[in-house]
């Protein structure tokens, strides 16, 4: 499996995640974190409410555009339970780490 493509379960349904440069740009813009260092700080916030919001935005940005429109992606991410978000964050963190491992 490509490190840039993964699948998560949300509400009993399987969704594809894609980590692309476009997704990274949208994620940085939506979280108002310009550049890799600012984005890293944002993703590591100790504030639980910030982490939940960040997880939902991150999930919406990485959900495959072939499967959902941006509005649908936001809806799916905001319907995800905290448990589903926690599992999705592990997958998304692995994707990002793998993508930048040799950068």
C-alpha positions as CSV (number, residue, x, y, z in Angstrom):
1,X,0.0,0.0,0.0
2,X,1.3,3.4,-0.9
3,X,2.2,5.6,2.2
4,X,0.2,8.4,0.6
5,X,-3.1,6.5,0.3
6,X,-4.8,4.9,3.3
7,X,-8.3,3.9,4.3
8,X,-10.2,4.7,7.5
9,X,-13.6,3.5,8.9
10,X,-16.0,6.3,9.9
11,X,-19.6,5.5,10.8
12,X,-19.3,2.0,9.6
13,X,-18.2,3.1,6.1
14,X,-14.7,2.9,4.5
15,X,-13.2,6.2,3.3
16,X,-10.0,6.7,1.3
17,X,-7.4,9.2,2.5
18,X,-4.9,10.8,0.1
19,X,-2.0,12.9,1.3
20,X,-1.0,15.1,-1.6
21,X,0.7,18.5,-2.0
22,X,-2.7,20.0,-2.7
23,X,-4.1,18.4,0.5
24,X,-1.1,19.8,2.4
25,X,-1.7,23.3,1.0
26,X,-5.4,23.2,1.9
27,X,-4.6,21.9,5.3
28,X,-2.1,24.7,6.0
29,X,-4.5,27.3,4.7
30,X,-7.5,26.0,6.7
31,X,-5.5,25.7,9.9
32,X,-3.8,29.1,9.3
33,X,-0.4,27.5,9.8
34,X,1.9,28.7,7.0
35,X,4.9,26.4,6.5
36,X,5.9,23.1,7.9
37,X,7.1,24.3,11.3
38,X,3.9,26.2,12.0
39,X,1.8,23.2,10.8
40,X,3.8,20.9,13.1
41,X,3.2,23.1,16.1
42,X,-0.5,23.3,15.2
43,X,-0.8,19.5,15.0
44,X,0.9,19.1,18.4
45,X,-1.3,21.5,20.4
46,X,-1.8,20.4,24.0
47,X,-5.3,21.9,24.0
48,X,-7.9,19.1,23.6
49,X,-10.5,21.3,21.8
50,X,-7.8,22.5,19.4
51,X,-6.7,18.9,18.8
52,X,-10.3,17.8,18.0
53,X,-10.8,20.7,15.6
54,X,-7.5,20.1,14.0
55,X,-8.3,16.4,13.6
56,X,-11.6,17.2,11.9
57,X,-10.0,19.8,9.5
58,X,-7.2,17.4,8.8
59,X,-9.6,14.5,8.1
60,X,-11.7,16.7,5.8
61,X,-8.6,17.8,3.9
62,X,-7.3,14.3,3.4
63,X,-10.5,12.5,2.5
64,X,-10.3,11.5,-1.2
65,X,-11.7,14.1,-3.6
66,X,-12.6,11.2,-5.9
67,X,-15.0,10.0,-3.2
68,X,-16.5,13.2,-1.8
69,X,-16.9,16.9,-2.6
70,X,-15.2,19.3,-0.1
71,X,-18.6,20.0,1.5
72,X,-19.2,16.3,1.9
73,X,-15.8,15.8,3.4
74,X,-16.4,18.5,6.0
75,X,-19.7,16.8,6.9
76,X,-18.1,13.4,7.2
77,X,-15.3,14.7,9.4
78,X,-17.7,16.6,11.7
79,X,-19.9,13.5,12.1
80,X,-16.9,11.3,13.1
81,X,-16.8,10.3,16.8
82,X,-13.9,11.1,19.0
83,X,-12.8,7.5,18.9
84,X,-12.9,7.5,15.1
85,X,-11.0,10.7,15.0
86,X,-8.3,9.3,17.3
87,X,-7.9,6.3,15.0
88,X,-7.9,8.5,11.9
89,X,-5.3,10.8,13.4
90,X,-3.0,7.8,13.9
91,X,-3.4,6.9,10.2
92,X,-3.0,10.5,9.1
93,X,0.1,11.0,11.3
94,X,1.7,7.9,9.8
95,X,0.9,9.1,6.3
96,X,2.6,12.5,6.9
97,X,5.6,11.0,8.7
98,X,6.1,8.6,5.9
99,X,5.8,11.3,3.2
100,X,8.5,13.5,4.9
101,X,10.7,10.7,6.1
102,X,13.2,11.1,3.3
103,X,12.6,14.7,2.6
